[in-house]
Amino acid sequence: MLMSVESYKNSLNDGRAVYYRGKSVENVAAHPALGVPVSHASGIYRLQQDSKYENIMCFTDKKSGKASIFYKIPQNTEDLVVRHKLIYETTRLGRGQFNIVKAIGSDALFALMYVS
């Protein structure tokens, strides 16, 4: 299931104790420094909800339905080409700012699957 931008931001305030430079942070998304990466990551959630980009941002999983294509496990060369296009396009739409949250995070998960 896909999260909306609002759901994503709300999920960051789940009762965890968050500290930045020794000070407690009440709302991560609204924090002057921590809110920057939250805003950056929100761009991916925004694109997933936009019908114009849905075909490159989402896929349908047989078990859970519509999901982020960042988490589609590559099975063949075509899947890797689709992933390349996804990362290229999200970087282009982010005006050259690479979305490390989803791209590197999902790459790390895939790597762990293969080595463990």
Number of C-alpha atoms within 10 A of each C-alpha: 10 15 16 16 20 11 11 16 20 13 12 14 15 9 8 9 9 14 11 11 6 7 8 11 17 14 15 21 21 14 13 8 11 14 15 14 14 19 14 16 18 21 15 22 19 14 19 23 16 12 10 10 14 14 12 20 23 21 16 13 13 7 6 9 11 13 17 20 23 22 17 16 15 15 8 8 9 10 14 13 12 15 21 11 13 19 20 15 17 21 15 12 14 14 9 11 11 18 20 15 14 17 16 13 13 17 15 11 12 15 10 10 10 7 6 5
